[in-house]
Amino acid sequence: MAGKGIFTGLPWWVTWVVVPVILIVVFGGLIATALGFLIGLLFKVLIAAALIAGAIYLVRRFAGSSSSSSKNDW
């Protein structure tokens, strides 16, 4: 790896503590925005799936009861 040479000779805490903290400080807002967008999108997909499933259930329930009574009429 090309990046490996940059960190050679430095203490372990620079690589594993300082660098991630700097990246989180610099890109923290971007990361939070991306995570918020993904969580919001997932929530909307789940809500849409629940509403569609509920609509299908209601249509089948009421259409099934009315169609069975209409079948008996014939």
All heavy atoms as TSV, in Angstrom:
chain	resi	resn	atom	element	x	y	z
A	1	MET	N	N	0.834	-1.186	0.000
A	1	MET	CA	C	0.000	0.000	0.000
A	1	MET	C	C	0.877	1.247	0.000
A	1	MET	O	O	1.879	1.318	0.694
A	1	MET	CB	C	-0.900	0.008	1.228
A	1	MET	CG	C	-2.038	-0.993	1.164
A	1	MET	SD	S	-3.090	-1.013	2.624
A	1	MET	CE	C	-3.571	0.678	2.804
A	2	ALA	N	N	0.478	2.239	-0.741
A	2	ALA	CA	C	1.258	3.471	-0.830
A	2	ALA	C	C	1.163	4.283	0.454
A	2	ALA	O	O	2.113	4.933	0.859
A	2	ALA	CB	C	0.771	4.304	-2.004
A	3	GLY	N	N	0.014	4.244	1.118
A	3	GLY	CA	C	-0.186	5.005	2.346
A	3	GLY	C	C	0.576	4.448	3.523
A	3	GLY	O	O	0.763	5.108	4.538
A	4	LYS	N	N	1.030	3.233	3.428
A	4	LYS	CA	C	1.741	2.586	4.526
A	4	LYS	C	C	3.052	3.310	4.812
A	4	LYS	O	O	3.464	3.427	5.955
A	4	LYS	CB	C	2.004	1.128	4.147
A	4	LYS	CG	C	2.249	0.226	5.293
A	4	LYS	CD	C	0.941	-0.247	5.850
A	4	LYS	CE	C	1.177	-1.495	6.650
A	4	LYS	NZ	N	0.308	-1.600	7.767
A	5	GLY	N	N	3.716	3.814	3.789
A	5	GLY	CA	C	4.992	4.486	3.969
A	5	GLY	C	C	4.880	5.787	4.742
A	5	GLY	O	O	5.819	6.216	5.406
A	6	ILE	N	N	3.760	6.441	4.666
A	6	ILE	CA	C	3.562	7.707	5.367
A	6	ILE	C	C	3.577	7.495	6.876
A	6	ILE	O	O	4.133	8.294	7.624
A	6	ILE	CB	C	2.235	8.354	4.929
A	6	ILE	CG1	C	2.281	8.698	3.447
A	6	ILE	CG2	C	1.921	9.593	5.751
A	6	ILE	CD1	C	0.955	9.156	2.893
A	7	PHE	N	N	2.971	6.401	7.326
A	7	PHE	CA	C	2.827	6.157	8.760
A	7	PHE	C	C	3.960	5.342	9.367
A	7	PHE	O	O	3.931	5.041	10.549
A	7	PHE	CB	C	1.493	5.438	9.033
A	7	PHE	CG	C	0.300	6.264	8.633
A	7	PHE	CD1	C	-0.492	5.881	7.555
A	7	PHE	CD2	C	-0.030	7.416	9.307
A	7	PHE	CE1	C	-1.583	6.633	7.182
A	7	PHE	CE2	C	-1.123	8.183	8.936
A	7	PHE	CZ	C	-1.900	7.786	7.871
A	8	THR	N	N	4.964	4.994	8.576
A	8	THR	CA	C	6.076	4.211	9.118
A	8	THR	C	C	6.900	5.060	10.079
A	8	THR	O	O	7.198	6.207	9.816
A	8	THR	CB	C	7.016	3.735	7.994
A	8	THR	OG1	O	6.470	3.986	6.739
A	8	THR	CG2	C	7.316	2.287	8.090
A	9	GLY	N	N	7.221	4.486	11.197
A	9	GLY	CA	C	8.032	5.174	12.179
A	9	GLY	C	C	7.231	6.022	13.165
A	9	GLY	O	O	7.799	6.556	14.114
A	10	LEU	N	N	5.932	6.160	12.946
A	10	LEU	CA	C	5.091	6.919	13.869
A	10	LEU	C	C	4.530	5.993	14.942
A	10	LEU	O	O	4.361	4.793	14.701
A	10	LEU	CB	C	3.933	7.587	13.120
A	10	LEU	CG	C	4.306	8.690	12.138
A	10	LEU	CD1	C	3.069	9.169	11.408
A	10	LEU	CD2	C	4.987	9.842	12.851
A	11	PRO	N	N	4.225	6.509	16.113
A	11	PRO	CA	C	3.604	5.659	17.151
A	11	PRO	C	C	2.238	5.144	16.688
A	11	PRO	O	O	1.579	5.757	15.845
A	11	PRO	CB	C	3.444	6.614	18.345
A	11	PRO	CG	C	4.311	7.780	18.059
A	11	PRO	CD	C	4.476	7.856	16.577
A	12	TRP	N	N	1.810	4.040	17.283
A	12	TRP	CA	C	0.552	3.412	16.881
A	12	TRP	C	C	-0.643	4.329	17.116
A	12	TRP	O	O	-1.604	4.312	16.376
A	12	TRP	CB	C	0.328	2.095	17.633
A	12	TRP	CG	C	0.152	2.286	19.114
A	12	TRP	CD1	C	1.116	2.300	20.061
A	12	TRP	CD2	C	-1.074	2.551	19.789
A	12	TRP	NE1	N	0.577	2.545	21.290
A	12	TRP	CE2	C	-0.780	2.699	21.154
A	12	TRP	CE3	C	-2.413	2.670	19.386
A	12	TRP	CZ2	C	-1.748	2.961	22.116
A	12	TRP	CZ3	C	-3.379	2.928	20.342
A	12	TRP	CH2	C	-3.049	3.067	21.691
A	13	TRP	N	N	-0.585	5.150	18.157
A	13	TRP	CA	C	-1.740	5.980	18.487
A	13	TRP	C	C	-1.981	7.081	17.462
A	13	TRP	O	O	-3.090	7.587	17.338
A	13	TRP	CB	C	-1.617	6.560	19.898
A	13	TRP	CG	C	-0.345	7.315	20.156
A	13	TRP	CD1	C	0.822	6.828	20.648
A	13	TRP	CD2	C	-0.118	8.704	19.918
A	13	TRP	NE1	N	1.763	7.813	20.728
A	13	TRP	CE2	C	1.209	8.985	20.298
A	13	TRP	CE3	C	-0.897	9.744	19.418
A	13	TRP	CZ2	C	1.769	10.257	20.190
A	13	TRP	CZ3	C	-0.341	11.007	19.325
A	13	TRP	CH2	C	0.981	11.252	19.703
A	14	VAL	N	N	-0.943	7.445	16.705
A	14	VAL	CA	C	-1.141	8.430	15.637
A	14	VAL	C	C	-1.991	7.809	14.535
A	14	VAL	O	O	-2.945	8.413	14.036
A	14	VAL	CB	C	0.217	8.926	15.083
A	14	VAL	CG1	C	0.018	9.798	13.855
A	14	VAL	CG2	C	1.001	9.658	16.153
A	15	THR	N	N	-1.663	6.568	14.171
A	15	THR	CA	C	-2.377	5.883	13.099
A	15	THR	C	C	-3.806	5.536	13.501
A	15	THR	O	O	-4.729	5.700	12.711
A	15	THR	CB	C	-1.632	4.592	12.718
A	15	THR	OG1	O	-0.289	4.929	12.397
A	15	THR	CG2	C	-2.272	3.912	11.534
A	16	TRP	N	N	-3.985	5.051	14.734
A	16	TRP	CA	C	-5.278	4.502	15.137
A	16	TRP	C	C	-6.143	5.456	15.951
A	16	TRP	O	O	-7.308	5.164	16.189
A	16	TRP	CB	C	-5.071	3.205	15.910
A	16	TRP	CG	C	-4.429	2.174	15.045
A	16	TRP	CD1	C	-3.143	1.745	15.096
A	16	TRP	CD2	C	-5.035	1.472	13.959
A	16	TRP	NE1	N	-2.908	0.818	14.117
A	16	TRP	CE2	C	-4.057	0.625	13.407
A	16	TRP	CE3	C	-6.303	1.471	13.396
A	16	TRP	CZ2	C	-4.317	-0.206	12.323
A	16	TRP	CZ3	C	-6.564	0.645	12.325
A	16	TRP	CH2	C	-5.567	-0.190	11.793
A	17	VAL	N	N	-5.620	6.589	16.402
A	17	VAL	CA	C	-6.412	7.529	17.193
A	17	VAL	C	C	-6.475	8.903	16.518
A	17	VAL	O	O	-7.554	9.425	16.258
A	17	VAL	CB	C	-5.852	7.650	18.637
A	17	VAL	CG1	C	-6.613	8.679	19.422
A	17	VAL	CG2	C	-5.873	6.306	19.341
A	18	VAL	N	N	-5.321	9.487	16.237
A	18	VAL	CA	C	-5.285	10.860	15.740
A	18	VAL	C	C	-5.872	10.961	14.332
A	18	VAL	O	O	-6.694	11.848	14.063
A	18	VAL	CB	C	-3.840	11.410	15.784
A	18	VAL	CG1	C	-3.759	12.778	15.141
A	18	VAL	CG2	C	-3.335	11.452	17.215
A	19	VAL	N	N	-5.475	10.075	13.444
A	19	VAL	CA	C	-5.954	10.143	12.055
A	19	VAL	C	C	-7.474	9.938	11.976
A	19	VAL	O	O	-8.164	10.746	11.329
A	19	VAL	CB	C	-5.185	9.150	11.156
A	19	VAL	CG1	C	-5.797	9.082	9.767
A	19	VAL	CG2	C	-3.714	9.538	11.081
A	20	PRO	N	N	-8.057	8.916	12.619
A	20	PRO	CA	C	-9.531	8.801	12.577
A	20	PRO	C	C	-10.251	9.993	13.206
A	20	PRO	O	O	-11.283	10.427	12.694
A	20	PRO	CB	C	-9.817	7.515	13.357
A	20	PRO	CG	C	-8.583	6.714	13.237
A	20	PRO	CD	C	-7.470	7.713	13.226
A	21	VAL	N	N	-9.706	10.549	14.288
A	21	VAL	CA	C	-10.341	11.713	14.911
A	21	VAL	C	C	-10.324	12.903	13.959
A	21	VAL	O	O	-11.325	13.610	13.814
A	21	VAL	CB	C	-9.657	12.047	16.259
A	21	VAL	CG1	C	-10.060	13.420	16.754
A	21	VAL	CG2	C	-9.983	10.990	17.295
A	22	ILE	N	N	-9.214	13.138	13.288
A	22	ILE	CA	C	-9.133	14.233	12.320
A	22	ILE	C	C	-10.128	14.019	11.182
A	22	ILE	O	O	-10.822	14.954	10.762
A	22	ILE	CB	C	-7.693	14.371	11.774
A	22	ILE	CG1	C	-6.765	14.884	12.879
A	22	ILE	CG2	C	-7.646	15.295	10.564
A	22	ILE	CD1	C	-5.296	14.888	12.503
A	23	LEU	N	N	-10.217	12.787	10.674
A	23	LEU	CA	C	-11.152	12.499	9.590
A	23	LEU	C	C	-12.603	12.686	10.026
A	23	LEU	O	O	-13.430	13.196	9.262
A	23	LEU	CB	C	-10.930	11.081	9.061
A	23	LEU	CG	C	-9.627	10.864	8.293
A	23	LEU	CD1	C	-9.464	9.407	7.903
A	23	LEU	CD2	C	-9.565	11.761	7.075
A	24	ILE	N	N	-12.915	12.303	11.257
A	24	ILE	CA	C	-14.286	12.477	11.759
A	24	ILE	C	C	-14.603	13.960	11.935
A	24	ILE	O	O	-15.704	14.409	11.633
A	24	ILE	CB	C	-14.486	11.683	13.066
A	24	ILE	CG1	C	-14.550	10.198	12.749
A	24	ILE	CG2	C	-15.748	12.125	13.786
A	24	ILE	CD1	C	-14.602	9.301	13.958
A	25	VAL	N	N	-13.628	14.733	12.417
A	25	VAL	CA	C	-13.856	16.170	12.581
A	25	VAL	C	C	-14.058	16.843	11.227
A	25	VAL	O	O	-14.961	17.658	11.043
A	25	VAL	CB	C	-12.686	16.818	13.360
A	25	VAL	CG1	C	-12.744	18.331	13.273
A	25	VAL	CG2	C	-12.692	16.365	14.807
A	26	VAL	N	N	-13.238	16.471	10.251
A	26	VAL	CA	C	-13.316	17.113	8.943
A	26	VAL	C	C	-14.561	16.678	8.179
A	26	VAL	O	O	-15.291	17.495	7.621
A	26	VAL	CB	C	-12.038	16.821	8.117
A	26	VAL	CG1	C	-12.192	17.306	6.684
A	26	VAL	CG2	C	-10.833	17.472	8.776
A	27	PHE	N	N	-14.816	15.365	8.143
A	27	PHE	CA	C	-15.921	14.830	7.353
A	27	PHE	C	C	-17.123	14.429	8.192
A	27	PHE	O	O	-18.022	13.742	7.707
A	27	PHE	CB	C	-15.451	13.609	6.538
A	27	PHE	CG	C	-14.405	13.953	5.523
A	27	PHE	CD1	C	-13.085	13.567	5.706
A	27	PHE	CD2	C	-14.739	14.654	4.381
A	27	PHE	CE1	C	-12.121	13.869	4.771
A	27	PHE	CE2	C	-13.775	14.971	3.442
A	27	PHE	CZ	C	-12.467	14.577	3.633
A	28	GLY	N	N	-17.170	14.844	9.442
A	28	GLY	CA	C	-18.258	14.439	10.336
A	28	GLY	C	C	-19.621	14.878	9.854
A	28	GLY	O	O	-20.587	14.120	9.901
A	29	GLY	N	N	-19.720	16.118	9.383
A	29	GLY	CA	C	-21.000	16.608	8.884
A	29	GLY	C	C	-21.472	15.840	7.664
A	29	GLY	O	O	-22.652	15.512	7.534
A	30	LEU	N	N	-20.541	15.542	6.780
A	30	LEU	CA	C	-20.882	14.774	5.583
A	30	LEU	C	C	-21.330	13.359	5.944
A	30	LEU	O	O	-22.312	12.847	5.407
A	30	LEU	CB	C	-19.671	14.725	4.642
A	30	LEU	CG	C	-19.841	13.942	3.348
A	30	LEU	CD1	C	-20.878	14.611	2.466
A	30	LEU	CD2	C	-18.520	13.840	2.621
A	31	ILE	N	N	-20.625	12.741	6.876
A	31	ILE	CA	C	-20.978	11.380	7.312
A	31	ILE	C	C	-22.350	11.386	7.971
A	31	ILE	O	O	-23.190	10.523	7.703
A	31	ILE	CB	C	-19.894	10.826	8.263
A	31	ILE	CG1	C	-18.591	10.616	7.506
A	31	ILE	CG2	C	-20.354	9.528	8.904
A	31	ILE	CD1	C	-17.398	10.308	8.397
A	32	ALA	N	N	-22.609	12.373	8.843
A	32	ALA	CA	C	-23.907	12.462	9.523
A	32	ALA	C	C	-25.034	12.701	8.523
A	32	ALA	O	O	-26.116	12.113	8.639
A	32	ALA	CB	C	-23.867	13.569	10.565
A	33	THR	N	N	-24.789	13.537	7.529
A	33	THR	CA	C	-25.802	13.803	6.510
A	33	THR	C	C	-26.106	12.547	5.706
A	33	THR	O	O	-27.270	12.229	5.448
A	33	THR	CB	C	-25.327	14.923	5.567
A	33	THR	OG1	O	-25.054	16.086	6.347
A	33	THR	CG2	C	-26.365	15.245	4.521
A	34	ALA	N	N	-25.067	11.832	5.315
A	34	ALA	CA	C	-25.259	10.603	4.531
A	34	ALA	C	C	-26.003	9.552	5.341
A	34	ALA	O	O	-26.924	8.901	4.835
A	34	ALA	CB	C	-23.915	10.065	4.059
A	35	LEU	N	N	-25.621	9.380	6.609
A	35	LEU	CA	C	-26.314	8.399	7.456
A	35	LEU	C	C	-27.759	8.800	7.690
A	35	LEU	O	O	-28.663	7.952	7.678
A	35	LEU	CB	C	-25.582	8.240	8.785
A	35	LEU	CG	C	-24.307	7.399	8.752
A	35	LEU	CD1	C	-23.643	7.384	10.122
A	35	LEU	CD2	C	-24.614	5.990	8.303
A	36	GLY	N	N	-27.990	10.078	7.925
A	36	GLY	CA	C	-29.363	10.546	8.117
A	36	GLY	C	C	-30.210	10.321	6.881
A	36	GLY	O	O	-31.373	9.917	6.982
A	37	PHE	N	N	-29.638	10.576	5.709
A	37	PHE	CA	C	-30.363	10.346	4.466
A	37	PHE	C	C	-30.695	8.865	4.292
A	37	PHE	O	O	-31.822	8.506	3.940
A	37	PHE	CB	C	-29.535	10.838	3.272
A	37	PHE	CG	C	-30.150	10.520	1.946
A	37	PHE	CD1	C	-31.229	11.240	1.484
A	37	PHE	CD2	C	-29.642	9.485	1.168
A	37	PHE	CE1	C	-31.808	10.937	0.253
A	37	PHE	CE2	C	-30.203	9.180	-0.049
A	37	PHE	CZ	C	-31.295	9.909	-0.518
A	38	LEU	N	N	-29.720	7.985	4.549
A	38	LEU	CA	C	-29.958	6.545	4.376
A	38	LEU	C	C	-30.989	6.022	5.367
A	38	LEU	O	O	-31.849	5.208	5.006
A	38	LEU	CB	C	-28.637	5.785	4.530
A	38	LEU	CG	C	-27.640	5.970	3.391
A	38	LEU	CD1	C	-26.328	5.243	3.699
A	38	LEU	CD2	C	-28.225	5.452	2.085
A	39	ILE	N	N	-30.916	6.481	6.619
A	39	ILE	CA	C	-31.885	6.031	7.617
A	39	ILE	C	C	-33.272	6.553	7.274
A	39	ILE	O	O	-34.268	5.826	7.386
A	39	ILE	CB	C	-31.431	6.464	9.029
A	39	ILE	CG1	C	-30.194	5.668	9.431
A	39	ILE	CG2	C	-32.547	6.286	10.042
A	39	ILE	CD1	C	-29.526	6.139	10.698
A	40	GLY	N	N	-33.357	7.809	6.828
A	40	GLY	CA	C	-34.644	8.357	6.407
A	40	GLY	C	C	-35.220	7.622	5.220
A	40	GLY	O	O	-36.426	7.353	5.161
A	41	LEU	N	N	-34.371	7.289	4.262
A	41	LEU	CA	C	-34.821	6.548	3.089
A	41	LEU	C	C	-35.319	5.159	3.476
A	41	LEU	O	O	-36.368	4.707	3.000
A	41	LEU	CB	C	-33.679	6.445	2.072
A	41	LEU	CG	C	-34.009	5.797	0.733
A	41	LEU	CD1	C	-35.007	6.654	-0.025
A	41	LEU	CD2	C	-32.745	5.621	-0.081
A	42	LEU	N	N	-34.597	4.471	4.349
A	42	LEU	CA	C	-35.017	3.155	4.807
A	42	LEU	C	C	-36.355	3.241	5.534
A	42	LEU	O	O	-37.235	2.399	5.337
A	42	LEU	CB	C	-33.949	2.555	5.732
A	42	LEU	CG	C	-34.256	1.197	6.347
A	42	LEU	CD1	C	-34.351	0.138	5.251
A	42	LEU	CD2	C	-33.190	0.815	7.350
A	43	PHE	N	N	-36.524	4.271	6.369
A	43	PHE	CA	C	-37.784	4.455	7.088
A	43	PHE	C	C	-38.935	4.669	6.111
A	43	PHE	O	O	-40.010	4.082	6.269
A	43	PHE	CB	C	-37.660	5.645	8.045
A	43	PHE	CG	C	-38.903	5.915	8.822
A	43	PHE	CD1	C	-39.288	5.076	9.849
A	43	PHE	CD2	C	-39.677	7.028	8.530
A	43	PHE	CE1	C	-40.439	5.329	10.570
A	43	PHE	CE2	C	-40.831	7.287	9.243
A	43	PHE	CZ	C	-41.211	6.437	10.273
A	44	LYS	N	N	-38.724	5.494	5.090
A	44	LYS	CA	C	-39.768	5.750	4.109
A	44	LYS	C	C	-40.116	4.495	3.317
A	44	LYS	O	O	-41.288	4.248	3.006
A	44	LYS	CB	C	-39.350	6.876	3.173
A	44	LYS	CG	C	-39.359	8.224	3.850
A	44	LYS	CD	C	-38.871	9.316	2.922
A	44	LYS	CE	C	-38.810	10.636	3.673
A	44	LYS	NZ	N	-38.286	11.720	2.843
A	45	VAL	N	N	-39.110	3.687	2.996
A	45	VAL	CA	C	-39.370	2.429	2.269
A	45	VAL	C	C	-40.191	1.480	3.138
A	45	VAL	O	O	-41.138	0.846	2.654
A	45	VAL	CB	C	-38.033	1.779	1.828
A	45	VAL	CG1	C	-38.231	0.347	1.390
A	45	VAL	CG2	C	-37.405	2.591	0.705
A	46	LEU	N	N	-39.862	1.398	4.425
A	46	LEU	CA	C	-40.619	0.521	5.323
A	46	LEU	C	C	-42.052	1.008	5.500
A	46	LEU	O	O	-42.992	0.208	5.519
A	46	LEU	CB	C	-39.913	0.422	6.674
A	46	LEU	CG	C	-38.594	-0.349	6.682
A	46	LEU	CD1	C	-37.946	-0.275	8.059
A	46	LEU	CD2	C	-38.819	-1.795	6.280
A	47	ILE	N	N	-42.239	2.321	5.626
A	47	ILE	CA	C	-43.587	2.871	5.743
A	47	ILE	C	C	-44.390	2.604	4.472
A	47	ILE	O	O	-45.561	2.209	4.529
A	47	ILE	CB	C	-43.529	4.385	6.044
A	47	ILE	CG1	C	-42.977	4.628	7.437
A	47	ILE	CG2	C	-44.891	5.053	5.891
A	47	ILE	CD1	C	-43.835	4.104	8.556
A	48	ALA	N	N	-43.771	2.798	3.311
A	48	ALA	CA	C	-44.460	2.544	2.044
A	48	ALA	C	C	-44.844	1.073	1.923
A	48	ALA	O	O	-45.965	0.746	1.503
A	48	ALA	CB	C	-43.575	2.962	0.871
A	49	ALA	N	N	-43.946	0.168	2.308
A	49	ALA	CA	C	-44.252	-1.266	2.236
A	49	ALA	C	C	-45.403	-1.621	3.173
A	49	ALA	O	O	-46.296	-2.409	2.811
A	49	ALA	CB	C	-43.001	-2.072	2.591
A	50	ALA	N	N	-45.417	-1.031	4.373
A	50	ALA	CA	C	-46.497	-1.315	5.320
A	50	ALA	C	C	-47.828	-0.776	4.799
A	50	ALA	O	O	-48.866	-1.449	4.916
A	50	ALA	CB	C	-46.167	-0.704	6.682
A	51	LEU	N	N	-47.827	0.422	4.212
A	51	LEU	CA	C	-49.069	0.983	3.681
A	51	LEU	C	C	-49.591	0.184	2.492
A	51	LEU	O	O	-50.795	-0.063	2.374
A	51	LEU	CB	C	-48.853	2.445	3.284
A	51	LEU	CG	C	-48.672	3.417	4.454
A	51	LEU	CD1	C	-48.295	4.799	3.931
A	51	LEU	CD2	C	-49.933	3.496	5.292
A	52	ILE	N	N	-48.688	-0.245	1.620
A	52	ILE	CA	C	-49.103	-1.046	0.464
A	52	ILE	C	C	-49.651	-2.394	0.920
A	52	ILE	O	O	-50.681	-2.856	0.434
A	52	ILE	CB	C	-47.928	-1.217	-0.523
A	52	ILE	CG1	C	-47.624	0.129	-1.181
A	52	ILE	CG2	C	-48.229	-2.279	-1.568
A	52	ILE	CD1	C	-46.347	0.143	-1.989
A	53	ALA	N	N	-48.985	-3.016	1.886
A	53	ALA	CA	C	-49.457	-4.297	2.404
A	53	ALA	C	C	-50.820	-4.132	3.072
A	53	ALA	O	O	-51.709	-4.979	2.911
A	53	ALA	CB	C	-48.447	-4.868	3.402
A	54	GLY	N	N	-51.012	-3.045	3.806
A	54	GLY	CA	C	-52.306	-2.799	4.444
A	54	GLY	C	C	-53.398	-2.570	3.415
A	54	GLY	O	O	-54.529	-3.058	3.574
A	55	ALA	N	N	-53.089	-1.833	2.350
A	55	ALA	CA	C	-54.083	-1.599	1.299
A	55	ALA	C	C	-54.455	-2.899	0.602
A	55	ALA	O	O	-55.634	-3.164	0.348
A	55	ALA	CB	C	-53.539	-0.597	0.296
A	56	ILE	N	N	-53.458	-3.732	0.308
A	56	ILE	CA	C	-53.734	-5.024	-0.332
A	56	ILE	C	C	-54.584	-5.898	0.579
A	56	ILE	O	O	-55.542	-6.544	0.142
A	56	ILE	CB	C	-52.407	-5.724	-0.712
A	56	ILE	CG1	C	-51.738	-4.972	-1.851
A	56	ILE	CG2	C	-52.647	-7.184	-1.086
A	56	ILE	CD1	C	-50.346	-5.467	-2.181
A	57	TYR	N	N	-54.265	-5.892	1.875
A	57	TYR	CA	C	-55.047	-6.688	2.834
A	57	TYR	C	C	-56.500	-6.222	2.876
A	57	TYR	O	O	-57.428	-7.037	2.844
A	57	TYR	CB	C	-54.414	-6.579	4.218
A	57	TYR	CG	C	-55.251	-7.190	5.316
A	57	TYR	CD1	C	-55.313	-8.568	5.465
A	57	TYR	CD2	C	-55.994	-6.393	6.180
A	57	TYR	CE1	C	-56.096	-9.134	6.454
A	57	TYR	CE2	C	-56.767	-6.941	7.179
A	57	TYR	CZ	C	-56.820	-8.320	7.311
A	57	TYR	OH	O	-57.591	-8.877	8.291
A	58	LEU	N	N	-56.712	-4.890	2.943
A	58	LEU	CA	C	-58.077	-4.375	3.009
A	58	LEU	C	C	-58.856	-4.656	1.731
A	58	LEU	O	O	-60.030	-5.046	1.781
A	58	LEU	CB	C	-58.047	-2.871	3.287
A	58	LEU	CG	C	-57.622	-2.470	4.691
A	58	LEU	CD1	C	-57.504	-0.953	4.797
A	58	LEU	CD2	C	-58.613	-2.993	5.719
A	59	VAL	N	N	-58.196	-4.493	0.576
A	59	VAL	CA	C	-58.885	-4.750	-0.689
A	59	VAL	C	C	-59.265	-6.218	-0.800
A	59	VAL	O	O	-60.386	-6.563	-1.173
A	59	VAL	CB	C	-58.007	-4.307	-1.882
A	59	VAL	CG1	C	-58.537	-4.844	-3.196
A	59	VAL	CG2	C	-57.918	-2.797	-1.911
A	60	ARG	N	N	-58.345	-7.097	-0.448
A	60	ARG	CA	C	-58.658	-8.533	-0.529
A	60	ARG	C	C	-59.733	-8.924	0.472
A	60	ARG	O	O	-60.566	-9.781	0.186
A	60	ARG	CB	C	-57.401	-9.362	-0.295
A	60	ARG	CG	C	-56.485	-9.353	-1.486
A	60	ARG	CD	C	-55.373	-10.338	-1.318
A	60	ARG	NE	N	-54.509	-10.342	-2.500
A	60	ARG	CZ	C	-53.371	-10.974	-2.562
A	60	ARG	NH1	N	-52.916	-11.638	-1.518
A	60	ARG	NH2	N	-52.659	-10.926	-3.661
A	61	ARG	N	N	-59.713	-8.310	1.640
A	61	ARG	CA	C	-60.696	-8.665	2.666
A	61	ARG	C	C	-62.097	-8.236	2.248
A	61	ARG	O	O	-63.039	-9.018	2.318
A	61	ARG	CB	C	-60.329	-8.014	3.991
A	61	ARG	CG	C	-61.288	-8.360	5.086
A	61	ARG	CD	C	-60.834	-7.833	6.403
A	61	ARG	NE	N	-61.816	-8.176	7.411
A	61	ARG	CZ	C	-61.754	-7.794	8.651
A	61	ARG	NH1	N	-60.729	-7.065	9.056
A	61	ARG	NH2	N	-62.676	-8.130	9.504
A	62	PHE	N	N	-62.236	-6.974	1.822
A	62	PHE	CA	C	-63.559	-6.493	1.462
A	62	PHE	C	C	-63.995	-6.977	0.084
A	62	PHE	O	O	-65.170	-7.266	-0.126
A	62	PHE	CB	C	-63.613	-4.968	1.544
A	62	PHE	CG	C	-63.526	-4.472	2.962
A	62	PHE	CD1	C	-62.465	-3.695	3.380
A	62	PHE	CD2	C	-64.502	-4.814	3.886
A	62	PHE	CE1	C	-62.383	-3.247	4.675
A	62	PHE	CE2	C	-64.426	-4.370	5.196
A	62	PHE	CZ	C	-63.360	-3.585	5.597
A	63	ALA	N	N	-63.072	-7.088	-0.849
A	63	ALA	CA	C	-63.424	-7.598	-2.180
A	63	ALA	C	C	-63.732	-9.085	-2.090
A	63	ALA	O	O	-64.615	-9.583	-2.778
A	63	ALA	CB	C	-62.301	-7.347	-3.170
A	64	GLY	N	N	-63.015	-9.777	-1.218
A	64	GLY	CA	C	-63.278	-11.211	-1.057
A	64	GLY	C	C	-64.629	-11.466	-0.437
A	64	GLY	O	O	-65.350	-12.370	-0.842
A	65	SER	N	N	-65.035	-10.652	0.539
A	65	SER	CA	C	-66.336	-10.864	1.177
A	65	SER	C	C	-67.459	-10.464	0.239
A	65	SER	O	O	-68.498	-11.116	0.206
A	65	SER	CB	C	-66.412	-10.067	2.478
A	65	SER	OG	O	-66.333	-8.677	2.205
A	66	SER	N	N	-67.289	-9.402	-0.557
A	66	SER	CA	C	-68.353	-9.001	-1.466
A	66	SER	C	C	-68.430	-9.950	-2.664
A	66	SER	O	O	-69.521	-10.226	-3.151
A	66	SER	CB	C	-68.140	-7.567	-1.949
A	66	SER	OG	O	-66.975	-7.498	-2.735
A	67	SER	N	N	-67.293	-10.459	-3.109
A	67	SER	CA	C	-67.334	-11.363	-4.265
A	67	SER	C	C	-67.906	-12.724	-3.867
A	67	SER	O	O	-68.564	-13.355	-4.655
A	67	SER	CB	C	-65.938	-11.520	-4.875
A	67	SER	OG	O	-65.082	-12.188	-3.979
A	68	SER	N	N	-67.688	-13.154	-2.626
A	68	SER	CA	C	-68.243	-14.438	-2.210
A	68	SER	C	C	-69.763	-14.337	-2.066
A	68	SER	O	O	-70.482	-15.262	-2.374
A	68	SER	CB	C	-67.608	-14.906	-0.907
A	68	SER	OG	O	-67.931	-14.009	0.138
A	69	SER	N	N	-70.268	-13.174	-1.602
A	69	SER	CA	C	-71.719	-13.015	-1.510
A	69	SER	C	C	-72.327	-12.877	-2.890
A	69	SER	O	O	-73.436	-13.341	-3.130
A	69	SER	CB	C	-72.076	-11.805	-0.636
A	69	SER	OG	O	-71.604	-10.636	-1.252
A	70	SER	N	N	-71.623	-12.250	-3.821
A	70	SER	CA	C	-72.149	-12.120	-5.176
A	70	SER	C	C	-72.121	-13.479	-5.876
A	70	SER	O	O	-72.977	-13.752	-6.714
A	70	SER	CB	C	-71.393	-11.077	-5.984
A	70	SER	OG	O	-70.061	-11.492	-6.167
A	71	LYS	N	N	-71.177	-14.326	-5.532
A	71	LYS	CA	C	-71.143	-15.665	-6.109
A	71	LYS	C	C	-72.345	-16.470	-5.622
A	71	LYS	O	O	-72.921	-17.268	-6.351
A	71	LYS	CB	C	-69.846	-16.396	-5.754
A	71	LYS	CG	C	-68.635	-15.895	-6.495
A	71	LYS	CD	C	-67.405	-16.663	-6.069
A	71	LYS	CE	C	-66.165	-16.093	-6.724
A	71	LYS	NZ	N	-64.958	-16.751	-6.252
A	72	ASN	N	N	-72.727	-16.244	-4.359
A	72	ASN	CA	C	-73.878	-16.962	-3.826
A	72	ASN	C	C	-75.179	-16.479	-4.467
A	72	ASN	O	O	-76.149	-17.216	-4.517
A	72	ASN	CB	C	-73.965	-16.795	-2.306
A	72	ASN	CG	C	-72.808	-17.489	-1.615
A	72	ASN	OD1	O	-72.220	-18.419	-2.168
A	72	ASN	ND2	N	-72.466	-17.050	-0.409
A	73	ASP	N	N	-75.198	-15.216	-4.920
A	73	ASP	CA	C	-76.395	-14.684	-5.551
A	73	ASP	C	C	-76.665	-15.388	-6.888
A	73	ASP	O	O	-77.801	-15.531	-7.302
A	73	ASP	CB	C	-76.277	-13.180	-5.787
A	73	ASP	CG	C	-76.273	-12.412	-4.477
A	73	ASP	OD1	O	-76.683	-13.012	-3.449
A	73	ASP	OD2	O	-75.851	-11.243	-4.471
A	74	TRP	N	N	-75.626	-15.794	-7.576
A	74	TRP	CA	C	-75.809	-16.423	-8.875
A	74	TRP	C	C	-76.237	-17.834	-8.634
A	74	TRP	O	O	-76.660	-18.615	-9.263
A	74	TRP	CB	C	-74.511	-16.404	-9.679
A	74	TRP	CG	C	-74.206	-15.009	-10.137
A	74	TRP	CD1	C	-73.423	-14.116	-9.542
A	74	TRP	CD2	C	-74.736	-14.370	-11.294
A	74	TRP	NE1	N	-73.384	-12.944	-10.238
A	74	TRP	CE2	C	-74.177	-13.065	-11.330
A	74	TRP	CE3	C	-75.617	-14.746	-12.321
A	74	TRP	CZ2	C	-74.478	-12.166	-12.332
A	74	TRP	CZ3	C	-75.898	-13.853	-13.317
A	74	TRP	CH2	C	-75.328	-12.569	-13.317
